Amino acid sequence: MTELGWLKELVRFEQDLEESGMVDFSAGFDPNKELIIQSVRFMNQVKEEFVDAAATFNELKGGAVGGIKIYGISNTQADFMLFRNGYKLIFELDEPGKICIRPRHQGVSIVPGTEAAQNTTDTYAKEDDELIATWGPFGEVRWTYKKQAINLEFLIRYYISKFVRESTR
C-alpha cells in the first residue's frame, strides 16, 4: 500500500462520529472525490514518466538543441505538455476520469492511431486520444484507452517515439 490518504479520511470520519455522536451513513468513501484524487495522481505519474524519458532522450542526444521540453500548464492541477521544434503534445485532465492527449502544430497534425502526419492549415489534430478511468473491484481506478487497459510504460514509449518522429525537422 503506497497511499494511505484513505486511512486518514477513515480516522477523520471516526473522530467526527465520536465528537458529534451522530451517525452519517453518507460519509466515508466518496467515489467522485476518489476519482478526482486518482485522476490527478495518475496525471502526475504520467508526467513524471515523461520527464524521465525526455531527460534520458536529451542526454543521449547530447545537447539542448532539438531536445524535448516539458512544461506544466498554469491554472491547472496536473496538465502538462511536451514541446519540441514547434510541436506540442498536450495532456489535459478534461474532467475527473478523462485525460485528453492533444497533438498540436501549425501546418501538421499527428493523427492518433497512425504513424503518419496530415498536412492541414489548422493547428488542431482531427482527433484527440482519450484515456478513460473505469472502476475495478474494491474501488480500484483503472485507466483505459478505447476500453482496453493501458500499461504506463508502453504509453510513454508510444507517445515519446511518435512525438520525436513527428517533431524531427
C-alpha positions as CSV (number, residue, x, y, z in Angstrom):
1,M,0.0,0.0,0.0
2,T,1.7,3.1,-1.2
3,E,-1.0,5.7,-0.5
4,L,-2.5,6.0,3.0
5,G,-4.7,9.1,2.5
6,W,-7.8,6.9,2.7
7,L,-6.8,5.8,6.2
8,K,-6.6,9.5,7.2
9,E,-10.1,10.0,5.9
10,L,-11.3,7.0,7.8
11,V,-9.8,8.2,11.1
12,R,-11.3,11.7,10.5
13,F,-14.7,10.1,9.8
14,E,-14.5,8.2,13.1
15,Q,-13.3,11.2,15.1
16,D,-16.2,13.3,13.7
17,L,-18.6,10.5,14.6
18,E,-17.3,10.3,18.2
19,E,-17.4,14.1,18.7
20,S,-20.9,14.6,17.3
21,G,-22.5,11.3,18.5
22,M,-24.4,11.3,15.2
23,V,-24.1,8.6,12.5
24,D,-23.7,9.9,9.0
25,F,-24.2,7.0,6.6
26,S,-23.3,9.2,3.6
27,A,-19.8,9.8,4.9
28,G,-16.8,7.7,4.1
29,F,-15.9,6.6,0.6
30,D,-16.9,9.3,-1.9
31,P,-16.5,7.9,-5.5
32,N,-16.5,11.4,-7.0
33,K,-13.8,12.7,-4.7
34,E,-11.8,9.5,-5.2
35,L,-12.0,9.8,-8.9
36,I,-10.6,13.4,-8.7
37,I,-7.8,12.3,-6.5
38,Q,-6.9,9.3,-8.7
39,S,-7.1,11.4,-11.8
40,V,-4.6,14.0,-10.5
41,R,-2.4,11.3,-9.1
42,F,-2.3,9.4,-12.5
43,M,-1.6,12.6,-14.4
44,N,1.3,13.4,-12.1
45,Q,2.6,9.8,-12.5
46,V,2.4,10.1,-16.3
47,K,4.2,13.5,-16.2
48,E,7.0,12.0,-14.0
49,E,7.5,9.2,-16.5
50,F,7.6,11.7,-19.4
51,V,10.1,13.8,-17.6
52,D,12.4,10.8,-17.0
53,A,12.0,9.6,-20.7
54,A,12.7,13.2,-22.0
55,A,15.7,13.6,-19.8
56,T,17.2,10.3,-21.0
57,F,16.4,11.2,-24.6
58,N,18.0,14.7,-24.2
59,E,21.1,13.2,-22.5
60,L,21.6,10.6,-25.2
61,K,21.0,13.2,-27.9
62,G,23.8,15.3,-26.4
63,G,22.9,18.9,-26.1
64,A,19.9,21.2,-25.7
65,V,19.3,21.7,-29.4
66,G,16.4,19.6,-30.5
67,G,15.7,18.3,-27.0
68,I,12.3,17.6,-25.6
69,K,11.0,20.2,-23.1
70,I,8.1,19.6,-20.7
71,Y,6.0,22.4,-19.3
72,G,3.3,22.4,-16.7
73,I,0.1,24.3,-17.8
74,S,-0.7,27.1,-15.4
75,N,-4.0,27.3,-13.6
76,T,-4.5,23.5,-13.8
77,Q,-4.0,20.8,-11.2
78,A,-1.8,18.5,-13.4
79,D,-2.0,19.4,-17.1
80,F,1.3,19.5,-19.0
81,M,2.8,19.4,-22.5
82,L,5.8,18.2,-24.4
83,F,7.4,20.7,-26.7
84,R,9.9,20.3,-29.5
85,N,10.6,22.2,-32.8
86,G,7.1,23.9,-32.7
87,Y,5.3,20.7,-31.9
88,K,3.2,20.3,-28.8
89,L,1.7,17.2,-27.2
90,I,-0.7,18.4,-24.6
91,F,-2.1,16.2,-21.7
92,E,-5.2,17.7,-20.2
93,L,-7.4,16.4,-17.4
94,D,-10.7,17.4,-19.1
95,E,-12.8,16.1,-16.2
96,P,-12.2,13.6,-13.4
97,G,-11.6,10.3,-15.1
98,K,-10.9,11.6,-18.6
99,I,-7.5,12.6,-19.9
100,C,-7.2,14.1,-23.4
101,I,-4.0,13.8,-25.4
102,R,-3.9,16.6,-28.0
103,P,-1.1,16.9,-30.6
104,R,-0.7,20.5,-31.9
105,H,1.4,22.1,-34.7
106,Q,0.8,24.7,-37.3
107,G,0.5,23.0,-40.7
108,V,0.9,19.4,-39.5
109,S,-1.2,17.3,-37.2
110,I,-0.3,13.9,-35.7
111,V,-3.1,11.5,-36.4
112,P,-3.9,9.3,-33.4
113,G,-3.6,5.6,-34.0
114,T,-1.4,6.1,-37.1
115,E,2.2,6.7,-37.8
116,A,1.5,9.4,-40.4
117,A,1.0,13.2,-40.2
118,Q,-1.6,15.1,-42.2
119,N,-1.0,18.4,-43.8
120,T,-3.5,21.0,-42.7
121,T,-3.8,24.7,-42.1
122,D,-5.5,24.1,-38.8
123,T,-3.3,23.8,-35.6
124,Y,-5.5,21.0,-34.2
125,A,-5.5,17.3,-34.9
126,K,-8.6,15.8,-36.3
127,E,-9.0,13.5,-33.3
128,D,-7.6,13.6,-29.8
129,D,-6.8,10.4,-27.8
130,E,-8.6,9.9,-24.6
131,L,-7.6,7.9,-21.5
132,I,-10.7,7.0,-19.5
133,A,-10.9,5.8,-15.9
134,T,-13.0,2.8,-15.1
135,W,-13.9,1.3,-11.8
136,G,-12.4,-2.1,-10.9
137,P,-13.2,-4.3,-8.0
138,F,-12.9,-2.8,-4.5
139,G,-12.9,0.8,-5.7
140,E,-9.8,0.4,-7.8
141,V,-9.5,3.0,-10.6
142,R,-8.1,1.5,-13.9
143,W,-7.1,3.6,-16.9
144,T,-8.1,2.5,-20.4
145,Y,-7.7,3.5,-24.0
146,K,-10.5,2.5,-26.3
147,K,-11.8,0.3,-23.5
148,Q,-8.5,-1.6,-23.1
149,A,-6.3,-1.4,-20.0
150,I,-3.2,0.6,-20.5
151,N,0.4,-0.1,-19.4
152,L,2.1,3.1,-18.5
153,E,5.5,2.0,-19.8
154,F,4.1,1.3,-23.2
155,L,2.0,4.5,-23.2
156,I,5.2,6.6,-22.6
157,R,7.2,4.7,-25.2
158,Y,4.4,5.1,-27.8
159,Y,3.9,8.8,-27.3
160,I,7.6,9.7,-27.0
161,S,8.5,7.7,-30.1
162,K,5.7,9.3,-32.1
163,F,6.4,12.8,-30.8
164,V,10.1,12.6,-31.7
165,R,9.4,11.3,-35.2
166,E,6.8,13.9,-35.9
167,S,8.8,16.8,-34.4
168,T,12.0,16.0,-36.3
169,R,12.9,18.8,-38.7
